[in-house]
Amino acid sequence: MRRPAVITLVLLLAVPCLALTQAASQASPPGPPAPGPEVQRLGFWVGTWTYESADVSGTLTYEWMTGGFSVIGREEGTDRVGKYAHLRIMTFDPAERVYTFYAVSNRGPGGSLAKITLAGNTWHGEWQATVGGRPAAFRGDLVEVTPSLVTWKVERSLGAGPWTQITDGKYTRVK
């Protein structure tokens, strides 16, 4: 008489435990990987910056995209043509081991894609575009002088011609 009572008690306790274990394994699928150090390095840009050069001035604000793998920037500025706005996305591509930077503008369709490498405190980018109907290559360096000051310069090569510096300036963190 005692054996059936013990078996019944064990079954009564085991069934709910099995159900809880099964529900827990189904309810918690593995999440995305944690952002690595290269992705975390993008945090340098998070905040609001003003920028200026001889040709342009404006404000740029970066924030983390949900999930923490990319930063999104909104830029509003003025140049010789007038006011403009850009939307920027920057992330790290682990397959190519480079940062990718994509920007679109309110001045026309399409966008530009740059590949950026980071060495110490220098972000070096390269991208292609069309200038006056001719293919052009661009390269630029952004140098972190301090946590609140970044200098930049951009060079351009029209066709396969020589490289010419076309602008330089600075970003200043305001918050």
Contacts in CASP RR format, 6 or more apart in sequence:
PFRMAT RR
TARGET T0000
AUTHOR 0000-0000-0000
METHOD contacts of the structure
MODEL  1
MRRPAVITLVLLLAVPCLALTQAASQASPPGPPAPGPEVQRLGFWVGTWT
YESADVSGTLTYEWMTGGFSVIGREEGTDRVGKYAHLRIMTFDPAERVYT
FYAVSNRGPGGSLAKITLAGNTWHGEWQATVGGRPAAFRGDLVEVTPSLV
TWKVERSLGAGPWTQITDGKYTRVK
32 67 0 8 1.000
32 69 0 8 1.000
35 67 0 8 1.000
35 68 0 8 1.000
35 69 0 8 1.000
38 92 0 8 1.000
38 94 0 8 1.000
38 99 0 8 1.000
38 118 0 8 1.000
39 68 0 8 1.000
39 69 0 8 1.000
39 70 0 8 1.000
39 91 0 8 1.000
39 92 0 8 1.000
41 92 0 8 1.000
41 118 0 8 1.000
42 70 0 8 1.000
42 71 0 8 1.000
42 90 0 8 1.000
42 91 0 8 1.000
42 92 0 8 1.000
42 99 0 8 1.000
43 62 0 8 1.000
43 64 0 8 1.000
43 71 0 8 1.000
44 144 0 8 1.000
44 147 0 8 1.000
45 62 0 8 1.000
45 71 0 8 1.000
45 90 0 8 1.000
46 62 0 8 1.000
46 63 0 8 1.000
46 64 0 8 1.000
46 71 0 8 1.000
47 61 0 8 1.000
47 62 0 8 1.000
47 63 0 8 1.000
47 173 0 8 1.000
47 175 0 8 1.000
48 59 0 8 1.000
48 60 0 8 1.000
48 61 0 8 1.000
48 173 0 8 1.000
48 174 0 8 1.000
48 175 0 8 1.000
49 59 0 8 1.000
49 60 0 8 1.000
49 61 0 8 1.000
49 62 0 8 1.000
49 150 0 8 1.000
49 171 0 8 1.000
49 172 0 8 1.000
49 173 0 8 1.000
49 174 0 8 1.000
50 57 0 8 1.000
50 58 0 8 1.000
50 59 0 8 1.000
50 60 0 8 1.000
50 171 0 8 1.000
50 172 0 8 1.000
50 174 0 8 1.000
51 57 0 8 1.000
51 58 0 8 1.000
51 59 0 8 1.000
51 60 0 8 1.000
51 169 0 8 1.000
51 170 0 8 1.000
51 171 0 8 1.000
51 172 0 8 1.000
52 58 0 8 1.000
52 169 0 8 1.000
52 170 0 8 1.000
53 152 0 8 1.000
53 167 0 8 1.000
53 168 0 8 1.000
53 169 0 8 1.000
53 170 0 8 1.000
54 167 0 8 1.000
54 169 0 8 1.000
55 79 0 8 1.000
55 80 0 8 1.000
55 167 0 8 1.000
56 77 0 8 1.000
56 78 0 8 1.000
56 79 0 8 1.000
56 167 0 8 1.000
57 77 0 8 1.000
57 78 0 8 1.000
58 75 0 8 1.000
58 76 0 8 1.000
58 77 0 8 1.000
58 78 0 8 1.000
59 75 0 8 1.000
59 76 0 8 1.000
59 77 0 8 1.000
59 174 0 8 1.000
60 73 0 8 1.000
60 74 0 8 1.000
60 75 0 8 1.000
60 88 0 8 1.000
60 171 0 8 1.000
61 73 0 8 1.000
61 74 0 8 1.000
61 75 0 8 1.000
62 71 0 8 1.000
62 72 0 8 1.000
62 73 0 8 1.000
62 88 0 8 1.000
62 90 0 8 1.000
63 71 0 8 1.000
63 72 0 8 1.000
63 73 0 8 1.000
64 70 0 8 1.000
64 71 0 8 1.000
64 72 0 8 1.000
65 71 0 8 1.000
65 72 0 8 1.000
65 89 0 8 1.000
69 91 0 8 1.000
69 92 0 8 1.000
70 89 0 8 1.000
70 90 0 8 1.000
70 91 0 8 1.000
71 89 0 8 1.000
71 90 0 8 1.000
71 91 0 8 1.000
72 87 0 8 1.000
72 88 0 8 1.000
72 89 0 8 1.000
73 87 0 8 1.000
73 88 0 8 1.000
73 89 0 8 1.000
73 90 0 8 1.000
74 85 0 8 1.000
74 86 0 8 1.000
74 87 0 8 1.000
74 88 0 8 1.000
75 85 0 8 1.000
75 86 0 8 1.000
75 87 0 8 1.000
75 88 0 8 1.000
76 83 0 8 1.000
76 84 0 8 1.000
76 85 0 8 1.000
77 83 0 8 1.000
77 84 0 8 1.000
77 85 0 8 1.000
78 84 0 8 1.000
81 107 0 8 1.000
84 105 0 8 1.000
84 106 0 8 1.000
84 107 0 8 1.000
85 105 0 8 1.000
85 106 0 8 1.000
86 103 0 8 1.000
86 104 0 8 1.000
86 105 0 8 1.000
86 106 0 8 1.000
87 103 0 8 1.000
87 104 0 8 1.000
88 101 0 8 1.000
88 102 0 8 1.000
88 103 0 8 1.000
89 101 0 8 1.000
89 102 0 8 1.000
89 103 0 8 1.000
90 99 0 8 1.000
90 100 0 8 1.000
90 101 0 8 1.000
90 102 0 8 1.000
90 116 0 8 1.000
91 99 0 8 1.000
91 100 0 8 1.000
92 98 0 8 1.000
92 99 0 8 1.000
92 100 0 8 1.000
93 99 0 8 1.000
93 100 0 8 1.000
96 115 0 8 1.000
98 115 0 8 1.000
98 116 0 8 1.000
98 117 0 8 1.000
99 115 0 8 1.000
99 116 0 8 1.000
99 117 0 8 1.000
99 118 0 8 1.000
99 123 0 8 1.000
100 113 0 8 1.000
100 114 0 8 1.000
100 115 0 8 1.000
100 116 0 8 1.000
101 113 0 8 1.000
101 114 0 8 1.000
101 115 0 8 1.000
101 116 0 8 1.000
101 125 0 8 1.000
101 127 0 8 1.000
102 111 0 8 1.000
102 112 0 8 1.000
102 113 0 8 1.000
102 114 0 8 1.000
103 111 0 8 1.000
103 112 0 8 1.000
103 114 0 8 1.000
104 110 0 8 1.000
104 111 0 8 1.000
105 111 0 8 1.000
112 127 0 8 1.000
112 128 0 8 1.000
112 129 0 8 1.000
113 127 0 8 1.000
114 125 0 8 1.000
114 126 0 8 1.000
114 127 0 8 1.000
114 138 0 8 1.000
115 125 0 8 1.000
115 126 0 8 1.000
115 127 0 8 1.000
116 123 0 8 1.000
116 124 0 8 1.000
116 125 0 8 1.000
116 126 0 8 1.000
117 123 0 8 1.000
117 124 0 8 1.000
117 125 0 8 1.000
118 124 0 8 1.000
121 143 0 8 1.000
121 144 0 8 1.000
121 145 0 8 1.000
122 141 0 8 1.000
122 142 0 8 1.000
122 143 0 8 1.000
122 144 0 8 1.000
123 141 0 8 1.000
123 142 0 8 1.000
123 143 0 8 1.000
123 144 0 8 1.000
124 139 0 8 1.000
124 140 0 8 1.000
124 141 0 8 1.000
125 139 0 8 1.000
125 140 0 8 1.000
125 141 0 8 1.000
126 137 0 8 1.000
126 138 0 8 1.000
126 139 0 8 1.000
126 140 0 8 1.000
127 137 0 8 1.000
127 138 0 8 1.000
128 135 0 8 1.000
128 136 0 8 1.000
128 137 0 8 1.000
128 138 0 8 1.000
129 135 0 8 1.000
129 136 0 8 1.000
129 138 0 8 1.000
130 136 0 8 1.000
131 156 0 8 1.000
131 158 0 8 1.000
134 158 0 8 1.000
134 159 0 8 1.000
135 158 0 8 1.000
135 159 0 8 1.000
136 156 0 8 1.000
136 157 0 8 1.000
136 158 0 8 1.000
136 159 0 8 1.000
137 156 0 8 1.000
137 157 0 8 1.000
137 159 0 8 1.000
138 154 0 8 1.000
138 155 0 8 1.000
138 156 0 8 1.000
138 157 0 8 1.000
139 154 0 8 1.000
139 155 0 8 1.000
139 163 0 8 1.000
140 152 0 8 1.000
140 153 0 8 1.000
140 154 0 8 1.000
140 155 0 8 1.000
141 152 0 8 1.000
141 153 0 8 1.000
142 150 0 8 1.000
142 151 0 8 1.000
142 152 0 8 1.000
142 171 0 8 1.000
143 150 0 8 1.000
143 151 0 8 1.000
143 152 0 8 1.000
144 150 0 8 1.000
145 151 0 8 1.000
147 173 0 8 1.000
148 172 0 8 1.000
148 173 0 8 1.000
149 170 0 8 1.000
149 171 0 8 1.000
149 172 0 8 1.000
149 173 0 8 1.000
150 170 0 8 1.000
150 171 0 8 1.000
151 168 0 8 1.000
151 169 0 8 1.000
151 170 0 8 1.000
151 171 0 8 1.000
152 167 0 8 1.000
152 168 0 8 1.000
152 169 0 8 1.000
152 170 0 8 1.000
152 171 0 8 1.000
153 165 0 8 1.000
153 167 0 8 1.000
153 168 0 8 1.000
153 169 0 8 1.000
154 165 0 8 1.000
154 166 0 8 1.000
154 167 0 8 1.000
154 168 0 8 1.000
155 163 0 8 1.000
155 164 0 8 1.000
155 165 0 8 1.000
155 166 0 8 1.000
156 163 0 8 1.000
156 164 0 8 1.000
156 166 0 8 1.000
157 163 0 8 1.000
157 164 0 8 1.000
END
